[in-house]
Amino acid sequence: MSILFNSEQSGASKQKIVPIQRFIFFWVNNIRQIVTSLGEIWRTPIASVMTILVMGLSLTLPATLHIIVKNVQSINVQWDSASEISLFLHEDLSEQQISSAIRRIGAYDEVESLRYISKDDALVEFKKLSGFGQALDYLKSNPLPASLIVTPQPQYRQAQPAKSLLYKLQKEREVDFGKLDIDWLARLNAIVSMLEESVITVAILLLVSVVLIIGNTIRLSIISRREEIEVMKLVGATESFIQRPFVYTGIWYGLMGGLVAFIVLTFVVWWMQSALVDISGLYMSDFEIQGLTFSEFLMLLLLASGLGFSGAYWSVHRHIKEIEPSLD
């Protein structure tokens, strides 16, 4: 017996595994378990499809809210011109007085650009936009005043700085009165901030639910393979070897759920865009909804896979350790 034991030991020493082989074996074994975990999903197609669809729809809602907030923010940026200040000039000003006012107001540090609209140009623009072109032809004189359109510097386009600039410009002697429609833009900013907070709250709740869904699915898979796990522990399989296929299964669930969410979100964006065509036409705008960018798509898949990993890891470490082989 001792001779046999020594010969086995000497044979084992000759076949000692070098670090590079250990590294290769580790990754080959992981790849095999990744493929095996994918096969486990296909063995229960109905349950797997239901889980993937639930995950995808759960991820779709926060992703849709993100799209809405992103597009509202883009509208907000496009509507920075809403902070333009309209200065209506007195009726009896000469060309020299108007030129002097333009130079003086254009020299303000708070002013980025200045545009002069004469009385004739104002009437032409009003006819074009109002739809009362034929009725206005019956007027004996032009009732519209000349005006200056002042675009503030970016730091003066918010509500309070723009109002302060308006009060300052109205003191110019050539200015009859000024107008600034900025209050609605401030309300829009408040709504955007509220939407951002809502997105964060809803996203946290739904992401937690996704983790619980994955955890429960993996728990059921562990229960159905209880006897297999007991046998693996009896023959000396390590905890990590047993746990890895279940963790990879959770990652697969997350990845497929993320793809489902992207497909559903693409359909939602298409449907919303088709619904906005008529509204955009009424406002003479060609606004187009922005979907997910490629980086956002990758982030969605990464987030979904991370949620699948978290749910599976939590379930595996909780339930597999409770399974111990019976020696009876």
Secondary structure, 3 states (H helix, E strand, C coil): CHHHHHHHHHHHHHCCCCHHHHHHHHHHHHHHHHHHHHHHHHHCHHHHHHHHHHHHHHHHHHHHHHHHHHHHHHHHHHHHHHHCEEEEECCCCCHHHHHHHHHHHHCCCCEEEEEEECHHHHHHHHHHHHCCHHHHCCCCCCCCCCEEEEEECHHHCCHHHHHHHHHHHCCCCCEEEEECCCHHHHHHHHHHHHHHHHHHHHHHHHHHHHHHHHHHHHHHHHHHCHHHHHHHHHCCCCHHHHHHHHHHHHHHHHHHHHHHHHHHHHHHHHHHHHHHHHHHHHCCCCCCCCCCCHHHHHHHHHHHHHHHHHHHHHHHHHHCCCCCCCCC
